[in-house]
Amino acid sequence: MNDYIKLSDVIKVADERDFYVHLSCWNKYDHPLDIFLKDENEYKCWQEWKGNQKDGKIVKEKFPRRDLIMSFAQVYHEGNDIHLFTGIYKIVKRLNDKYEVQKLDIFQSLVGRLKVKHKRKGQASAFLFENIVDEMLVHEIMQERLKCRVFNGYGKINLKFTELETIIKKDVRDWKLKLDNLQGVYLLIDGSNNKMYVGSACGEYGIWQRWSNYVYSYSGGNKGLDALHKQVGENHFRKHFRFILLEYFTDKTDKNYIIDRENFWKEVLNTRTFGYNKN
């Protein structure tokens, strides 16, 4: 006897032939999961995209025949085959270059909680529900709605700016408890040119407070990053920067020791010469 649960066992619809399944994934610029966790209204745009255009016309329409969309966002940090249920949308108007959609209230209790496992074949992201319904298996139904990437250990902290922004601005309890009284040495990487910045949180400042400064000011008050911010603007930080925790210590660790470790990493990574450190 099979011990797996199909998506159709949890989300029961009158006629599968009314729906498209949309498995939204990275578009070379953004991950839809990040957008969904940050702002559901902004995420709606992922359902309104009608298709690539050429000479002002849609080359291939994404949802050509049906008006109901069962939407999922790829949980990219758990693998390419895991997708989070993000809601049911209805196309209310078909314009020349886009759709206008409305989110429906049905299955709302599963939004942000239900994860399914399905291996996409090829690059397509829109499917007729009846064609893949038997292949979509329930991976997990979480007790609480997903707010951000799940904390899975200090040694695995490697966050995009937008992920950290969501964690800080939503005041996610699990992350705050882990980082609030934590001291440490961290690394910022600018993915556009691979330049790095090494910093530390010690004394009266924990990692949570120190990284909050970056979320709200982008430069964190550092000379090299402040100059970059003035030159390229905040979108550069949101698009390209990542936060990595190199070393972590309790709030009892001597401040001078942490500063010594910060200087060690600056020397090892040569961030004063080839990065953004100015001291």
Wavefront OBJ file of the C-alpha trace (Angstrom):
o trace
v 0.000 0.000 0.000
v 1.389 3.436 -0.959
v 2.083 5.708 2.011
v 2.100 8.990 0.107
v -0.703 11.528 -0.124
v -1.611 13.099 -3.454
v -2.334 16.790 -3.824
v -5.827 15.860 -5.003
v -6.452 14.187 -1.625
v -5.985 17.558 0.089
v -7.182 20.066 -2.502
v -10.408 18.681 -3.876
v -11.978 20.506 -6.832
v -15.175 19.776 -8.723
v -13.444 19.480 -12.097
v -9.682 19.321 -12.556
v -10.174 20.476 -16.148
v -11.020 23.975 -14.914
v -7.496 24.617 -13.616
v -3.982 25.340 -14.673
v -1.205 24.521 -12.216
v 1.433 27.232 -12.121
v 4.796 26.144 -10.703
v 6.489 29.524 -10.603
v 10.262 29.537 -10.348
v 13.308 31.783 -10.775
v 13.032 34.135 -13.771
v 16.772 34.988 -13.815
v 16.041 38.054 -11.667
v 13.855 37.042 -8.703
v 12.609 33.956 -6.923
v 8.801 34.052 -6.660
v 8.991 32.615 -3.145
v 10.898 35.700 -1.977
v 8.282 37.964 -3.538
v 5.400 35.973 -2.022
v 6.912 36.090 1.468
v 7.607 39.813 1.174
v 4.338 41.026 -0.399
v 1.436 38.964 -1.756
v 0.151 41.879 -3.822
v 3.470 42.063 -5.625
v 3.457 38.283 -6.034
v 0.166 38.528 -7.928
v 2.172 39.859 -10.881
v 3.607 36.373 -11.376
v 0.097 35.194 -12.302
v -0.529 38.209 -14.535
v 2.420 37.629 -16.847
v 0.929 36.527 -20.165
v 4.077 35.424 -21.973
v 7.131 36.639 -23.862
v 6.503 39.335 -26.443
v 7.936 39.842 -29.908
v 7.096 42.906 -31.964
v 4.493 43.853 -29.354
v 2.656 40.513 -29.543
v 2.600 37.558 -27.157
v 4.590 34.682 -28.648
v 2.935 31.967 -26.574
v 0.157 32.665 -24.093
v 0.794 31.163 -20.651
v -2.817 30.398 -19.658
v -4.713 30.386 -22.994
v -7.940 28.469 -22.339
v -8.791 28.378 -18.636
v -9.359 31.106 -16.087
v -8.462 29.348 -12.822
v -4.833 29.110 -11.681
v -3.602 26.908 -8.832
v -0.388 28.690 -7.931
v 2.806 27.379 -6.338
v 6.223 28.948 -5.708
v 9.379 26.874 -5.849
v 10.966 26.475 -2.406
v 14.367 26.827 -4.030
v 16.469 26.402 -0.889
v 14.901 22.961 -0.323
v 15.465 21.750 -3.876
v 13.972 22.212 -7.339
v 11.140 19.738 -6.730
v 9.522 21.331 -3.652
v 6.761 23.907 -4.217
v 4.714 25.982 -1.743
v 0.991 26.455 -2.355
v 0.365 30.188 -2.750
v -3.335 30.296 -3.585
v -6.040 30.058 -6.237
v -6.263 32.912 -8.731
v -8.905 33.719 -11.310
v -8.260 35.540 -14.562
v -10.909 38.274 -14.678
v -9.660 40.094 -17.779
v -7.411 39.174 -20.701
v -5.557 42.225 -21.975
v -3.241 42.322 -24.968
v -0.061 42.194 -22.912
v -1.126 40.749 -19.529
v -3.861 39.208 -17.441
v -5.773 40.827 -14.643
v -6.252 38.318 -11.833
v -8.114 38.118 -8.555
v -7.120 35.902 -5.657
v -9.937 33.649 -4.454
v -10.590 32.707 -0.828
v -10.849 28.954 -1.386
v -8.237 26.698 0.298
v -6.944 29.773 2.113
v -6.018 27.728 5.197
v -3.406 25.877 3.129
v -1.793 28.958 1.590
v 1.803 29.238 2.750
v 1.558 25.932 4.647
v 1.183 23.195 2.035
v 4.306 21.991 0.236
v 4.106 19.566 -2.661
v 6.771 17.539 -4.398
v 6.809 17.457 -8.175
v 9.635 17.179 -10.680
v 9.108 19.528 -13.600
v 9.866 18.180 -17.028
v 11.661 20.767 -19.132
v 11.310 24.527 -18.685
v 7.512 24.800 -18.693
v 5.860 26.230 -15.578
v 2.151 26.061 -16.525
v 0.360 22.721 -16.763
v -3.154 21.395 -17.222
v -4.105 20.134 -13.770
v -5.419 16.758 -14.974
v -2.094 16.045 -16.717
v 0.043 16.210 -13.578
v -2.388 15.729 -10.695
v -1.285 12.121 -10.088
v 2.377 13.196 -9.962
v 1.939 15.937 -7.356
v 2.503 14.558 -3.872
v 2.067 16.250 -0.512
v 5.533 16.890 0.922
v 4.509 18.678 4.116
v 1.685 20.632 5.721
v 3.301 23.012 8.174
v 1.702 23.917 11.482
v 2.221 27.611 10.801
v 2.398 29.609 7.615
v 5.895 29.997 6.162
v 7.201 33.514 6.794
v 10.755 33.142 5.547
v 13.508 30.631 4.970
v 13.582 28.172 7.877
v 16.513 28.572 10.274
v 18.607 25.403 9.975
v 21.792 26.194 11.878
v 24.293 28.997 12.468
v 26.828 27.393 10.166
v 24.380 27.453 7.254
v 23.371 31.130 7.337
v 23.706 32.415 3.768
v 20.910 34.890 3.113
v 20.088 37.113 0.175
v 19.408 40.715 1.123
v 15.706 40.287 0.320
v 15.495 37.186 2.531
v 17.106 39.016 5.431
v 14.830 41.984 4.775
v 11.764 39.762 5.138
v 13.096 38.183 8.340
v 13.920 41.525 9.961
v 10.842 43.466 8.879
v 8.462 40.660 9.831
v 10.308 40.296 13.147
v 10.392 36.512 12.687
v 10.531 35.084 16.185
v 12.700 32.009 15.537
v 15.404 34.001 13.758
v 15.314 36.826 16.280
v 15.743 34.438 19.219
v 18.757 32.871 17.503
v 20.465 36.125 16.459
v 19.466 38.742 19.025
v 22.144 38.007 21.640
v 24.602 36.412 19.253
v 27.957 38.040 18.543
v 30.060 37.169 15.547
v 31.986 37.927 12.373
v 30.072 38.096 9.116
v 30.684 38.465 5.416
v 28.765 40.508 2.835
v 29.230 39.522 -0.816
v 28.286 41.739 -3.744
v 27.254 39.201 -6.388
v 27.629 41.705 -9.218
v 31.428 41.777 -8.887
v 32.206 39.333 -6.028
v 33.633 42.124 -3.873
v 33.347 41.401 -0.173
v 32.987 43.201 3.135
v 33.854 41.716 6.533
v 32.188 43.068 9.645
v 31.492 42.097 13.223
v 28.816 42.423 15.880
v 30.153 42.598 19.395
v 29.806 44.433 22.667
v 26.309 45.903 22.965
v 25.365 44.946 19.394
v 24.183 41.469 18.437
v 23.933 40.073 14.908
v 20.191 40.830 14.763
v 20.643 44.529 15.519
v 23.729 44.872 13.345
v 22.073 43.261 10.319
v 18.916 45.290 10.925
v 21.032 48.379 10.280
v 21.829 47.091 6.808
v 18.195 46.300 6.058
v 17.100 49.846 6.862
v 20.157 51.828 5.745
v 21.772 49.452 3.189
v 25.308 50.607 4.052
v 25.144 49.949 7.783
v 27.118 53.152 8.321
v 30.313 51.730 6.784
v 32.405 54.078 4.647
v 33.021 51.728 1.734
v 29.414 50.533 1.571
v 28.106 54.069 2.086
v 30.082 55.256 -0.940
v 28.718 52.339 -2.965
v 25.159 53.097 -1.840
v 25.457 56.697 -2.990
v 26.834 55.528 -6.315
v 24.490 52.649 -7.248
v 21.410 53.050 -5.017
v 19.445 50.677 -2.803
v 18.229 48.325 -5.549
v 21.805 47.201 -6.117
v 22.005 45.990 -2.520
v 18.626 44.284 -2.657
v 19.468 42.526 -5.894
v 23.093 41.492 -5.372
v 24.077 41.335 -1.690
v 24.251 38.225 0.476
v 24.904 37.835 4.229
v 27.038 34.950 5.517
v 27.871 34.261 9.164
v 31.567 33.311 9.322
v 31.974 32.811 13.072
v 29.569 33.133 15.981
v 30.055 33.605 19.716
v 27.978 34.020 22.855
v 27.380 37.454 24.344
v 30.003 36.597 27.002
v 32.856 36.493 24.466
v 35.477 39.219 24.864
v 34.996 42.051 22.356
v 38.714 42.297 21.573
v 38.828 38.634 20.594
v 35.976 39.131 18.113
v 37.683 42.185 16.618
v 40.870 40.124 16.229
v 38.873 37.485 14.347
v 37.322 40.208 12.174
v 40.795 41.470 11.242
v 41.912 37.902 10.537
v 39.146 37.458 7.965
v 39.855 40.845 6.410
v 43.438 39.767 5.857
v 42.581 36.274 4.619
v 39.995 37.546 2.129
v 41.996 40.694 1.327
v 38.873 42.829 1.601
v 40.795 46.012 2.315
v 42.493 45.880 -1.082
v 39.899 44.165 -3.264
v 36.708 44.642 -1.254
v 34.712 47.299 0.538
v 36.557 47.436 3.868
v 38.273 50.781 4.470
v 39.832 50.047 7.842
l 1 2 3 4 5 6 7 8 9 10 11 12 13 14 15 16 17 18 19 20 21 22 23 24 25 26 27 28 29 30 31 32 33 34 35 36 37 38 39 40 41 42 43 44 45 46 47 48 49 50 51 52 53 54 55 56 57 58 59 60 61 62 63 64 65 66 67 68 69 70 71 72 73 74 75 76 77 78 79 80 81 82 83 84 85 86 87 88 89 90 91 92 93 94 95 96 97 98 99 100 101 102 103 104 105 106 107 108 109 110 111 112 113 114 115 116 117 118 119 120 121 122 123 124 125 126 127 128 129 130 131 132 133 134 135 136 137 138 139 140 141 142 143 144 145 146 147 148 149 150 151 152 153 154 155 156 157 158 159 160 161 162 163 164 165 166 167 168 169 170 171 172 173 174 175 176 177 178 179 180 181 182 183 184 185 186 187 188 189 190 191 192 193 194 195 196 197 198 199 200 201 202 203 204 205 206 207 208 209 210 211 212 213 214 215 216 217 218 219 220 221 222 223 224 225 226 227 228 229 230 231 232 233 234 235 236 237 238 239 240 241 242 243 244 245 246 247 248 249 250 251 252 253 254 255 256 257 258 259 260 261 262 263 264 265 266 267 268 269 270 271 272 273 274 275 276 277 278 279
